[in-house]
Every structure is written in structure tokens, then in C-alpha cells.
Amino acid sequence: MKLELHKVKVRDVQWGDSTCVKDGVLYVNKAEAIDCVKEEKRFAKVDLELARPGESVRIIPVKDVVEPRVKMDKKGYYPGFSAPMGRCGEGRTFVLDGAAVVTCGPIVAFQEGFIDMEGPGAVYTPFSATQNVVLVVEPIKDLEQHQYEQILREAGLKLAVYLAEKCKDAKADCVEVFEKGTVPEENAKHPSLPKVIYVCMNITQGLLHDTYVYGADIRPSLPTLLHPNEVLDGAMVSGNCVSACDKNTTWHHVHNPIVAALYARHGKELNFLGVIPTQESTVLAGKLRASQMNLSIALELGADGVIVSEEGYGNPDTDLCLNAKNFELAGIKSVVVSDEAAGTDGASQSLADATPEMTGFVSTGNVNEMLEVPAMKKVIGWPESIAHLSGGAAESLRKDGSMFVEMQAIIASTAEIGFNRVGCEWI
């Protein structure tokens, strides 16, 4: 399977008479872009804002972040949502690299977050470095929360595809190629290399804690195997409201650094078997079922090692421990990637569960670490929502606009796929 990412580097975003990209600038026709999502009648208001790196801007509350992409040989992107159903991961994909669609609206659930474009809070989120087109919406009165989450999620995907579609005739600044055969083909090519599989744990707990693969909520299904190219090409979409610090946005899935790192070592140091998107159930039976299925797939493929990344913390810590335990007892070496909830002083037990078989642990930081962020000159959204966000409190927002919050209120500050700038050392 061969995937080509045709990337145009976006260094600025501005309003324009037409939506296009020229000399590194993404121009957006505001009225036309709004019209592409305004047809959803369950939105009472729809607006767009721009937020650029280094500007004194805060976006709150943020639901999702989506990279503008579109297939060059087929229609749309994100199959099951903004594209017809079909396998992704091959062919040519156009990417507005450095641009992002950020969805923002009155709080859907308490586990959302904020993005600062400058200051100390900006250090901890990758989206302070992207050229952001912010979709700001308000739902009609009394709209049920699940419907609100759905239409906001789908509007973000639709807007991202619209931007890429309008620009896809632009000449790419670079083309990244990802090519890997089937598991039997790669085993034949690299018989002596250790076989490694990646288990990507996803929030699948219902109640606005959902993840989608090919347009389907994976909560009621079983773990499956994806070619790495499918993950890098829009097979997975975020629909969750997990704590902001460690939610995998839709942008994160197509930029998963664990997938990229394993791909870079494939055929040299290891044989990358593929990706298992797996569930994090709320009940023990579901946790046991998913972890056992992950092991079954790994054994069937002859895996020698596995990397497991968590999403969220607390309840999913048991899923993490079960995965590590099962793999190690079966003779498959495991390394887990997770953040820690160690209290504001860092002295508390980091995970809500533990197992002696978990011997390889990569930390992406302490979600409870406190941070003071100054007031911004401009706030996009609803700053008072910090009182209801994980990591925030009623007293977090001060009269001057500054905030005192936990790290977990910042989007992707402790992302457990490793796309962040925070870690911890054992002492």
C-alpha cells in the first residue's frame, strides 16, 4: 500500500475574496466557508475567526482540531463522514500543512479545554503553532448534547475538507511517501527483524466519550487491525470529550508520532506489523474482552513486541494494566505510554491501577501540574466555561482575565501518543 501526502506549507491565514493558498498564505472566503456548514439547521449561530501563532488570543472551549485534507483522486476525506465509504491509506492526499480547523462552542461536556496562541500556556499545545480557522457555533435552544456534539464534530470535518478542496490544485512544497506491503509480504522481506505492533487505546465509554473508525463508533465492536497508512490517512476521527490534556483530536490521529516513528524504523530495526485501535470500556468485562482480543491479534501475527498508548486516565488505567500484563505473560515485550495524575505536588500515585508486569513506562507528564496563564487581548469563545472544564474551577478565571489552572485544561498538553513537550523522570 502506497500513500502520498502532497503538502503545501501554510505560514499565514487571512480572509480573502476566494478560498485558495498562495505563497504560503491560506486565504479564506469567510462567507463561503460559513455557508458550507451553515446549512445545518440545528446551529443557531455560525461564525469564523482566525488565530495565528504569537497573537494574544485564547480559544475556549475547544472541542476538536482537524487538519484540512482531501483526496486528490477521489471525493472528500474521512470516509464515513466527509467521504464515501472506502479504504483510505493509498493514493494521493492533499494537505494544508500548518493549517488547522478548531471547533469551538458553548460547552458540550466538562472535559474540553483551551488553546493560547502565546504565553506560557502556548508552550504546551501544538495548536499554538498552527494557522487556525476557528469555527464558532451556538446550537439551537434545548438541543440534546449528543446531537450537538455530532453536528459540531461533522461541521469541523466538513469545513476542513472544504478548505483543502478549494486549494488542492496548488503545487505541493513536498511529498511524503508511506509505503508498506501486507504482513506476509513484509515478513518475507524482513525475516530476521523483530515484529512490533502498536495498540492505540481510545476513549470508547459512551456519554460523549467516543472514537470513530471509518465513520463507526468503535465502542460496541471488537479491536481490529489497520494498516499504518489507514491511520495516517483519516480512518480515525475523534468524537470524545475526554480531559483536554490527553484527548487525541482528529488532527492527532493523522499525525500520530508513534506510527511515524515505527514507520521510520520499519525494515531497518523492526518489522512494523500494523495498528490495533482498541476500546476502553467502562465495565470490567469489556476491559477483559478488549485486552484479550489485542493479545489474540498480536499472537496471530507473531508479534515480538508491542507499544501501547493510553487515552485519558483514571478508569482507562485498568485497560492499560491489563494490556501490559497480558502481553508480558505471553512473552511479548511491552512498552506503555501514558500521562500521570499525581496531584498538584506530584506526590500521589500516578495511575489508578497497577500491575507488576508493567516494566516499560513512558510518561507524558502530570495532568495536575498547576499553571498560571495571563489574560489575552482577545478571547474567542466563552472564557467563563473554564469553571466547568477539567483542570479548572469557579475561581480559576480572575477579574483581569488571567487564569490559574491545571495542565489538563490545555488541549494536548500531555497527549499520550507523545505529541507534546512534557515528560517526567523517575527519581
N, C-alpha and C positions, 0 to 999 in steps of 0.2 A: 504494500500500500504506500503510495507516494502523495504527500501533501505539500503544496507550495503556498507559502504565505507571502503575498505581494504587499509589502509595507510602504506606505507613504508617511514620512515623518512629519508630525504636526507639532509646530513650535509656538503657535498662537491660534486663538479663536476670536472671530469678530462677526458682527452682524453684517450682512451683505444683501445685495439685490437678488442674488441667486445663491443656492447652496452648491459650493464647489470647494476645491482645495487648490491653492496656487502659491508657489514659492514658500511652502511650509506653513501657510496660513489657511485654516479652515474657516470659510465664510458660510454663515448660516442665514438663510431667508427665514426670519422669525415667524412671520405669518404662515408661510407654507409648512414649516416644521410643526407649528401648533396644530394646523389643520389635519396633519397626518394622525394625530392622536385624539383630537377634539371630537371626532365622530362618536366616541364612547359617551353615551348619554348619561352614564352614572357619575360623570365628573361634573361638578357644579362650576368649577373654575379650572382653567389650564393656562399656565404661563411658562415662559422660559427665561432663565438667567444665565449669565456667563461667569465663570470663576476661574481665574488664571493663577499659576504659581507666583508667590510673592505678594499677592494682593491681600489687603486686610479684609478678608471675607471669611465668614463662618457659615457652613451649611448644616442645618439641623431641623428635623431629624431625617437621617438618610436611611432609605430602605434598601436600595441595591445600586450597584455600579456596573455598567455594561460597556464593553469596547465596541465601537462601530465597525462592523464587519459585514461582508456579503459575499456569496459565492459568485465567481466570475463566469462560470459555465452553466449555472443553474439559478433558480429563483430563490431569493431570500437567504435566510440563515436561521440557526437554531431550529432544527427540524422538530415538528410537533407544535411549534409556536408561530414563528415568522417564516417558516419554510414548509413545503410539503414533506410528508414523512419519507425518509430515505436515509441511507447510511451516509454519515459525514466522515471526514478524515482523509479524503482523497480529492484530487483535482486542485483547482486554483481558488484561493480565498483572498479577497481584497481587504486590507486592514488599514484603518486610520490610526497608525501607531502614535501614541502620546495623547490621543483624544479619549474622552470618556463621557458617557451619559450617566448622570447621577439623578436618581429618583428621590423626590422629597415631598412630603405631605404631612398633614396632621397625623399624629402618632397612630400607627396601626396596632402595635403591641409594645410592651415596655422594653423589649430588647432590640432597640435600634440605636443609632449613635450619631456622632457629628464629625465633620471634617473642617479643620482650619487650614487655610491656604498659606498662612505664615505664622511665625511664633513657635513656642515650644511644642504645641500640640501638632504642628505640621510635621515635625520630625518623625512622628510615629505612624503616619499613614502614607501609603504610596500615592494617594489621590491628591496630595498637596503638590505633586509634581506633574499631574496631568492637566490638559486643557479641557475644562469641564463645561459641558452643556447641561444645565440643571433643569430638570423637568419638575415644576412645582404645581401640585394639583390640590384641589379640595373636592371631596366626594359630596354627592347629594345627601341631604339630611336622612339620618337613620339607615344608611346603607350598612348592611351586615358586614362585619370585619373581614370574613373570609372572601367575600366578593370584592371588597375594597383592596385587599392585598392582591387578589388576582388581576384586577384591571390595572393597578399601578405597575405590577410586575410586567404584564404584557405590553403596557404602553411604553415602558423603558426599552424593551426589546424592539418594539416597532420603530421607535424613534432612532435607535442605534442603527438599525438596518436601513432606514430612510437616509440617514446621513451618508452611510457608506455607498448606498446605491447611487446617490447623486454624484459621487466623486470617483466611482470605480474606473472611469476611463483615464484617470491621471496616471502618469508614468511612475512606477514604483521606485523608491530610493534604494531598496534592497529586496531580495527574495530569499526567504529562509526555506530550506527543504528538509522535510522529515520523511524518511523512507525506511520501512522495515517490513519484512515478509511475515508469513504466518509463523506460528510457534514451531511446527515441524520443519519449515524451511530454515528458520534461524538456528534451531538445534543442530541441523545438519551442517550449517556453516561454522558453528562455534561449539563443537562437541566438548571442548575442554574448559570452557568458561563457566563459572558458577551462574546458576539460573536464579534470577531475582524477580520477585513480583511485588507490586505496590498495592496495598489495601488502603483505599481512601474512604475513611469513615465520614458519614454525612448525617446531619440532623434530619431525622425522619420520625418525629414524635407527634405529628398532627398538631392541632391547635396553633396554626401559623408557624410551625417548625417543620418545613418540608423541603425536599430536594427533588429535582426532576431530571430524568434521563430520557432523552428522545420524547419529551413532552409528557411523560407519565410520572406521577408521584410514585417514588420507589418504596414508600413506607409499607404497602401491603405485599410487596414482591420479595423475591429472594436475591441474594448477591449474584452478580453476573460478571462476565469478563469482557472488557473493552480493549480494543487496540489502542495504544497510546495516542495515535493520531485522532481518534474519535474524541478524546478528552480535549485535545488541543484545538479542535475544530467545531466546538459548540454543542456537543452531545449533552452536556450537563448545564443545568440552569438552577440558580438559587431561588428558593421561594420561602426562605426561612427568616425568622425574626430572632435568631439566637443572639446572645450578647454581642455587641458591635465589635469588640476586640478580636474575636476569633470566629466570626461568621465568614464563610467562603462566599464572597459575592460572585455573581456570574463572571465578572472580569477575572477573578482569581482562578476559576476553573480553566480558562483558556491560557492562563499564564502560570499554571501550576509548576513551581520550581523543582519539585521532586520528580515530576515526569521529565522535565527538561534535563535535570542532572543525570537521571538514569539513561535517558536517550544519548546524552553526550558520551557516556561510558560504554554504551552498547557496542558489542563487537570488539572492544578493547580490553576492558577489565571485567565485564559481565555480559550476560545474555538477558536482556530485559524482556520478560515474558508478557507483560501487559498490566492492566489496571483493573482492580476489583472495586467498583463503587458499592459500598456496603451500608447497611442500615444501623441506626442507633435507636433501638426500641425503648419504650418506657417500661416494659414488663420483662421479668427475668426470662420467661420462656422465649420471648423474641430475641433477647440478647444471646441466649444459648444457641438458638437456631441459626442466627446470622453468623456468629463466630465459628460454629461448626461447619457451615457451608463455605466460609472463607478458607478454612483448613482443607476441606474436601477438594476445592478447586486447586489450591496450591499443591496438594499431594498428587492430584491427577496430572498436573503439568510438570511434576518432578522438581519443584522449587527447592533450592538450597537455602535461600534467604528471603526475607520479606521486610519491607518498610511499611509501617502502619502510622497514618496520621489521623489525629482525632479532630472533630469539630465540636466546639462547645466544651463545657466542663461540668462537673457535678455528676449528674445521672450517667452521662456517657463514659465517665471514668471506668465504670464496671465493664462496658463493652471493650474498652482499651485493654484492661487487665485480662479479660477472657481471651482476646485475640493473642496477646503476648504469651499467655500461659499455654494455650492450645498449640501454637506454633513451636514453642520451645520443647514441650513434651513430645512432640512428633519429630524432633530432631532438625527443625527448620530454624535457623538463626534469625532473630527478630530485633529490629530497632524501632522504637516508637517515638513519635514527635507529638508533643503536647505543650500547652502552657500550664501555668500553675496558679492556684487560688490559695496563696499562702498568707493572706491577711495583709493589712496595710504595713505591718512591720516585717513581713516576710518570714515570720517565725512559726506559722501554723503548718499543719500537714498539707502538702501541696495538692494531692489528689484525694477524692472522696472514697477511693478504694485502693487496694494494694495487692500485689502478688509477688512472691519471691522469684518467679520466673522472669520478671521484667528486669533484665540486666543491662539493656541498652536504651538509654533515655536521652532524647534531645529536647531541651527546654526552649520555649519561645518567649519566656518572660512571665512575670507575676501580674495577673489581671488586676490585683487590688492595690498596686502601687499608686500613690496619690500624685496628682499633677495640678499645678496652677496654670491656667491659660488666661491671657489678658483679653480685654474687650477688643472686638473687631470693629472697624469703621462701618462695615456692612454685614448684616445678618440676613441670609436667605432662609426663609422658613419661620419656625416658631421656637424662639430661644427658651421660652418657659417650659418646653417639653423636657428639658434636662431633669426636671423634678421627678419625672416618671421613667427615665431611662436607667437601665442597669449601670451602676457606676456613678449615678447622680443622686441627688436628694433635693428636697424642697429648699434647703439653704445653699445649694451649690451655686445658683445664679445670684450674683451680687448686684447691687444697685448700679454700679458703674459698668456692668456688662461682662466683667471678668467672671471666671468660674473656677471652683475647686472641685475636682472630680477624680474618680479612679480611672486608671488606664482603660478599663473595659468599656468606657463610654466612647472611646475613639475608634472609628471604623478601621479594622485590620491592624490594630496596634500590636496584638500578639497572635497574628494569624498562624494557625497550627500546620499549615503546609509550608511554613518557613518564609513567606513573603513579607518580612518585617525586619526591623532593625534592633530587636530586643532579644536578649537571651539571659541565662543565669548560669552561674558556676556553682558546683558543689564544693563546699568548704568543710 
